[in-house]
Amino acid sequence: MESFQVTAAGPFARPLEGTVRVGGAKNSALKLMAAALLAPGTSVIRNVPDILDVTVMGQLLRQLGCTVDVVQPEGTVTIDVPEELGWEAPYELVRRLRASIAVLGPLVARCHRASVALPGGDAIGSRGLDMHMAGLRDLGAVIRVEHGQVVAEVPGGLVGATLWLDFPSVGATENLLMAAVTASGSSVLDNAAREPEIVDLCRMLVSMGARIDGIGSSTLSIEGVDRLRPVEHTTVTDRIVAGTWAFAPALAGGTVTIEGGVASHLDLVLDKLASAGALITTQETGFTVTVESRLRSFDVVTLPFPGFPTDLQPFAMALASVSEGTAMITENVFESRFMFAQELARLGADLHTDGHHAVVRGVPTLSGAPVVAHDIRAGAALVLAGLASQGVTTVAESHHIDRGYPRFAEVLADIGADVVRISD
């Protein structure tokens, strides 16, 4: 196992300087790979990030009978999908990757049956599958959980229906969308998620021959088609990685250009940083964040897109811990996201949590200490918090970070941070 070791002398002692490039979105690429299952033949997905989760998803697709070729660092994944597709996704692979539940919808659509293990992944909350299962039942599936597997059967084929999500869940939107595109008749998916990754999936499905109206809105209208065709598709830029790099100079000071970042995908986040005192400038190819002095605190309430992303909440909490004033952080999406607060407190943050609220009082600097990454974003945020600390911060279980960020430590070192990988 590896850890990331950060050595710093506090905020602004060693400002960051340089350009980072943002590649394809993890939260899109994995679902696009699952969507390829809908069409026999060879699909090519480009701009795929060089991360462990892509490797695991490739292994899962191979288990289902596909031939998968991943070429990195070019970021190209070629998937050859057979006419006769396997329909069982075993726990050995699914436990390593929560996004693997995205194969449920395509398998039900293609095979009229599926057995997918209940997923593992990050320790940030229950993220139940009730909405996935209820929607599939409305489309005609008989579905149950037995022996740790979600088992679905569609005796008469999927039939279009009106579907309503209690919450605009990204995962449920994706699964139900991929199931509905080849169902007979029309479907309407209300209160659908609107994230850029959902739009990206819709665009790929349309290229494959799906008929979807309302893309980018909370109501998706789907007219089922008999068959889809394989395609070539380029993954949307990763807004969470872009947002992560925006927080790096906010914590350490300096000027960082995020090449490939789409500012419009981060309107609220960048507005918060600007209101706190950061200088944000946009270019055709990305945007730049400059921070020359300690920022002011700002409150955060996480909500589905276009609200403040839950994936960037740990970075906002880390920033609040060294900003001027007091911030209220409210987590409305994942109930266990505040596990991060316990680790941040080990670095000397002055914070208090109560349910899904946290009050953070800024201090001038944090103090380096050993901490543990419990999930992808918490791990990355702890590394950035280490840049605003005095002394050495060691972030254990750094494999979580590698699941979401290609060469995270190396990219930080390229822009001036003292961050290295060490063996435990």
C-alpha positions in Angstrom: 0.0 0.0 0.0 1.1 3.6 -0.6 0.5 6.9 1.1 0.9 10.5 -0.1 3.4 12.6 2.0 2.9 16.3 1.9 5.5 18.7 3.4 4.6 22.3 3.7 5.1 25.4 5.9 1.5 26.7 5.9 -0.7 28.6 3.4 1.1 30.8 0.9 4.5 29.7 2.1 5.0 27.9 -1.2 2.4 29.1 -3.8 1.5 26.9 -6.6 2.3 28.0 -10.2 1.5 26.3 -13.5 -1.0 24.5 -15.7 -2.9 21.3 -15.1 -4.8 19.5 -17.8 -8.2 18.0 -17.0 -9.2 14.9 -18.9 -12.4 12.9 -19.3 -14.9 12.6 -16.4 -14.6 9.4 -14.3 -18.3 9.7 -13.5 -19.2 9.7 -17.2 -16.6 7.4 -18.7 -17.6 4.4 -16.5 -21.3 4.8 -17.5 -20.4 5.2 -21.2 -18.5 1.9 -21.0 -21.7 0.3 -19.5 -23.8 1.9 -22.2 -21.7 0.2 -24.9 -23.4 -3.1 -23.7 -26.6 -1.9 -25.4 -25.2 -2.4 -29.0 -23.5 -5.5 -30.4 -20.3 -4.6 -32.2 -17.4 -2.3 -31.6 -17.7 1.0 -29.7 -14.8 3.3 -29.1 -14.8 5.8 -26.1 -12.2 8.5 -26.1 -10.9 10.9 -23.5 -11.2 8.2 -20.8 -9.1 9.0 -17.6 -6.2 6.8 -16.7 -7.5 5.6 -13.4 -8.0 2.3 -11.6 -11.8 2.4 -11.8 -11.6 2.3 -15.6 -9.5 -0.9 -15.3 -12.0 -2.5 -13.0 -14.9 -1.6 -15.3 -13.0 -3.1 -18.2 -12.6 -6.3 -16.2 -16.3 -6.4 -15.5 -17.2 -6.0 -19.1 -14.8 -8.8 -20.0 -16.6 -11.0 -17.4 -19.8 -10.3 -19.4 -18.2 -11.5 -22.6 -16.9 -8.4 -24.1 -13.4 -7.8 -25.6 -12.0 -4.6 -24.0 -8.8 -2.8 -25.0 -7.7 0.1 -22.9 -4.9 2.3 -24.3 -3.4 4.8 -21.9 -2.3 7.5 -21.6 -4.1 8.1 -24.9 -7.4 7.6 -23.1 -9.0 5.3 -25.7 -11.2 2.3 -24.7 -12.4 -0.1 -27.4 -15.2 -2.4 -26.5 -16.3 -5.3 -28.7 -19.8 -6.4 -27.5 -21.0 -9.9 -28.5 -24.5 -10.7 -29.7 -24.8 -13.2 -26.8 -24.0 -11.3 -23.7 -23.4 -12.6 -20.2 -25.8 -11.4 -17.6 -24.1 -12.0 -14.3 -21.9 -9.4 -12.6 -20.1 -11.1 -9.7 -19.3 -9.6 -6.3 -15.6 -10.1 -6.7 -15.5 -7.2 -9.3 -18.6 -5.2 -8.3 -17.4 -4.8 -4.7 -14.4 -2.8 -6.0 -16.5 -0.3 -8.0 -19.8 1.2 -7.1 -20.4 2.5 -10.6 -20.6 -1.1 -11.7 -24.3 -1.0 -10.8 -24.6 0.9 -14.1 -24.6 -2.4 -16.0 -27.9 -3.3 -14.5 -30.1 -1.3 -16.9 -28.2 -2.3 -20.1 -28.2 -6.0 -19.1 -32.0 -6.0 -18.4 -32.5 -4.3 -21.8 -30.2 -6.6 -23.8 -30.6 -10.0 -22.0 -34.0 -9.5 -20.4 -32.4 -10.7 -17.2 -29.6 -9.7 -14.9 -27.8 -10.6 -11.7 -25.6 -7.8 -10.4 -24.0 -7.9 -7.0 -24.9 -5.1 -4.6 -22.0 -2.7 -5.1 -19.1 -1.6 -2.9 -17.1 1.6 -3.4 -16.6 4.6 -1.2 -17.6 4.8 2.5 -19.8 7.9 2.1 -23.3 6.6 2.7 -25.9 4.0 1.9 -26.8 5.1 -1.6 -29.6 2.5 -1.8 -30.9 1.1 -5.0 -34.6 1.5 -4.2 -35.3 4.0 -7.1 -33.4 1.9 -9.6 -35.4 -1.2 -8.7 -38.8 0.6 -8.5 -38.2 2.2 -12.0 -37.3 -1.2 -13.5 -40.4 -2.7 -12.0 -42.5 0.0 -13.6 -40.8 -0.9 -17.0 -41.9 -4.5 -16.6 -39.1 -6.2 -14.7 -39.5 -8.7 -11.9 -36.8 -7.7 -9.5 -35.6 -8.9 -6.1 -32.5 -9.0 -3.9 -31.2 -12.5 -3.0 -27.9 -13.7 -1.7 -26.4 -10.3 -2.1 -27.4 -10.0 -5.8 -29.9 -7.7 -7.5 -31.7 -10.2 -9.7 -34.0 -9.0 -12.5 -36.1 -10.9 -15.0 -38.2 -9.5 -17.8 -40.5 -12.3 -19.1 -42.3 -10.2 -21.7 -39.7 -7.5 -22.5 -39.5 -4.0 -21.1 -42.5 -1.7 -21.8 -42.4 2.1 -21.7 -43.8 3.8 -18.6 -44.0 7.1 -16.8 -41.2 7.1 -14.1 -40.8 9.4 -11.2 -37.7 9.7 -9.0 -38.1 10.8 -5.4 -34.7 12.4 -5.7 -32.8 13.3 -8.8 -30.4 10.4 -8.4 -27.6 10.2 -11.0 -27.3 6.5 -10.8 -31.0 5.8 -11.0 -31.4 8.2 -13.9 -28.6 6.5 -15.8 -29.9 2.9 -15.2 -33.5 3.7 -16.1 -32.5 5.7 -19.1 -30.4 2.9 -20.5 -33.2 0.4 -19.8 -35.9 2.6 -21.4 -34.2 3.4 -24.7 -35.0 -0.1 -26.2 -38.3 -0.7 -24.3 -41.4 -0.9 -26.4 -43.4 2.3 -26.5 -42.7 5.7 -24.8 -41.3 6.5 -21.4 -41.1 9.7 -19.4 -38.5 10.0 -16.7 -39.5 12.9 -14.3 -37.2 14.5 -11.7 -34.2 13.2 -13.6 -30.7 14.2 -12.7 -29.3 17.0 -14.9 -25.5 16.7 -14.4 -23.2 17.2 -17.4 -22.4 13.5 -17.1 -26.1 12.6 -17.7 -26.1 14.9 -20.8 -23.0 13.1 -22.0 -24.6 9.7 -21.6 -27.7 11.0 -23.5 -25.6 12.3 -26.4 -23.9 8.9 -26.7 -27.2 7.1 -26.6 -28.6 9.4 -29.3 -25.6 8.7 -31.5 -26.3 5.0 -31.0 -29.8 5.6 -32.3 -31.8 6.3 -29.2 -34.7 8.8 -29.3 -34.4 11.1 -26.2 -36.0 14.6 -25.8 -35.5 17.0 -23.0 -31.7 16.4 -22.7 -30.3 18.6 -19.9 -33.7 19.1 -18.3 -35.4 17.3 -15.4 -37.8 15.6 -17.7 -36.6 13.1 -20.2 -38.9 11.7 -22.9 -37.8 8.4 -24.5 -39.2 6.7 -27.5 -38.0 3.1 -27.5 -36.2 1.7 -30.5 -35.7 -1.9 -31.5 -31.9 -1.9 -31.7 -28.9 0.4 -31.1 -25.7 0.6 -33.0 -22.1 0.9 -31.8 -20.5 4.3 -31.9 -17.4 6.4 -31.3 -17.8 8.9 -28.5 -15.6 11.4 -26.6 -16.1 11.7 -22.9 -17.0 15.1 -21.4 -14.4 16.9 -19.3 -14.3 16.0 -15.6 -15.8 18.9 -13.7 -15.0 17.4 -10.3 -11.3 17.2 -11.1 -11.4 20.7 -12.6 -13.0 21.9 -9.3 -10.4 20.1 -7.3 -7.6 22.0 -9.1 -9.5 25.2 -8.5 -9.3 24.6 -4.7 -5.6 23.9 -4.8 -4.4 27.5 -5.1 -7.3 28.6 -2.8 -5.6 26.5 -0.1 -1.9 26.9 -0.9 -2.0 30.2 -2.7 -0.7 30.9 -6.2 -2.0 30.8 -9.8 -3.1 27.6 -11.5 -4.6 27.3 -15.0 -7.0 24.5 -15.4 -6.7 23.5 -19.1 -9.8 21.7 -20.3 -11.9 22.8 -17.4 -15.4 24.0 -18.3 -16.3 27.0 -16.2 -20.0 26.7 -16.9 -20.1 23.3 -15.3 -18.8 24.9 -12.1 -20.6 28.3 -12.0 -21.7 28.1 -8.4 -18.3 26.8 -7.2 -16.3 29.5 -9.0 -18.7 32.2 -7.9 -18.1 31.1 -4.3 -14.4 31.3 -4.7 -14.6 34.7 -6.4 -16.8 36.0 -3.6 -14.2 34.8 -1.1 -11.5 36.8 -2.8 -10.0 34.6 -5.5 -9.5 35.9 -9.0 -11.2 33.8 -11.7 -10.4 34.3 -15.3 -11.8 32.2 -18.2 -10.2 31.3 -21.5 -11.4 29.4 -24.5 -9.5 26.3 -23.3 -10.2 26.5 -19.6 -10.0 28.9 -16.7 -7.4 30.3 -14.2 -7.6 30.7 -10.4 -5.3 33.1 -8.6 -5.2 33.5 -4.8 -2.7 36.0 -3.3 -3.9 36.1 0.3 -6.2 34.3 2.8 -9.7 33.9 1.5 -13.0 34.8 3.4 -15.2 32.0 4.6 -18.4 31.1 2.7 -21.3 28.8 3.4 -22.0 25.7 1.3 -25.2 23.6 0.8 -24.7 20.6 -1.4 -27.4 19.8 -3.9 -27.8 18.0 -7.2 -26.6 19.9 -10.3 -26.6 22.8 -10.8 -26.1 23.1 -7.0 -22.9 22.8 -5.2 -21.5 19.3 -5.9 -21.3 16.9 -2.9 -18.0 15.7 -4.4 -16.4 19.1 -3.8 -17.8 19.5 -0.3 -14.6 18.1 1.4 -12.5 20.7 -0.5 -14.8 23.5 0.7 -14.5 22.3 4.3 -10.8 22.1 4.0 -10.7 25.7 2.6 -13.0 26.9 5.4 -10.7 25.6 8.0 -8.0 28.1 7.0 -10.2 31.0 5.8 -11.2 34.2 7.6 -14.4 33.8 9.6 -16.9 31.0 10.1 -18.6 28.8 7.5 -21.6 26.5 7.7 -21.4 23.4 5.6 -24.6 21.5 4.9 -24.5 18.1 3.3 -27.7 17.0 1.7 -26.6 14.2 -0.6 -24.4 11.6 1.2 -25.0 11.2 4.9 -21.5 9.9 5.7 -19.5 12.6 3.8 -18.6 14.1 7.2 -16.3 11.2 8.0 -13.8 13.5 6.4 -14.3 16.1 9.2 -12.7 13.7 11.7 -9.5 13.5 9.7 -9.5 17.3 9.1 -9.7 17.8 12.8 -6.5 15.8 13.2 -4.8 18.5 11.2 -6.0 21.1 13.7 -9.2 22.3 12.1 -11.7 24.0 14.4 -15.0 22.4 13.5 -18.1 20.9 14.9 -20.5 18.5 13.2 -24.2 18.0 14.0 -26.2 15.7 11.7 -25.7 16.9 8.2 -24.4 20.3 9.3 -20.8 21.4 10.1 -19.6 24.7 11.5 -16.0 25.5 10.6 -14.1 28.3 12.2 -11.0 29.3 10.2 -7.5 29.2 11.7 -4.4 30.8 10.2 -2.7 27.4 9.5 -3.2 23.7 10.0 -0.7 21.3 11.5 0.7 18.3 9.7 -0.3 14.8 11.0 -1.0 11.3 9.8 -4.5 11.0 8.3 -6.5 8.4 6.4 -8.4 8.7 3.0 -11.8 7.1 3.4 -12.9 7.9 -0.2 -11.6 9.5 -3.4 -12.6 13.1 -2.7 -11.8 13.1 1.0 -8.3 11.7 0.2 -7.6 14.4 -2.4 -8.9 17.1 0.0 -6.6 15.9 2.8 -3.6 16.2 0.5 -4.6 19.8 -0.4 -5.2 20.5 3.3 -1.7 19.3 3.8 -0.5 22.1 1.6 -2.1 24.6 4.1 -0.4 22.9 7.1 2.9 23.3 8.8 5.0 20.2 8.8 4.5 16.7 7.3 1.0 15.3 6.5 0.8 11.7 5.5 -2.4 10.6 3.8 -2.8 6.8 4.1 -4.9 4.6 1.8 -4.0 6.8 -1.1 -5.3 4.1 -3.6 -8.7 5.8 -3.1 -7.2 9.0 -4.7 -5.8 7.1 -7.6 -9.4 5.8 -8.4 -10.4 9.3 -9.3 -7.3 11.3 -10.3 -4.6 10.3 -12.8 -1.1 11.0 -11.3 -2.5 13.2 -8.5 0.8 13.5 -6.5 2.9 13.9 -9.6 0.7 16.7 -11.1 0.8 18.6 -7.8 4.6 18.3 -7.7 4.7 19.7 -11.3 3.0 22.9 -10.1 5.3 23.3 -7.1 3.9 21.3 -4.2 6.2 19.0 -2.1 4.1 15.9 -2.5 5.6 12.4 -2.9 4.3 8.8 -2.9 5.7 6.6 -0.1 5.3 2.9 0.6 3.6 2.0 3.9 
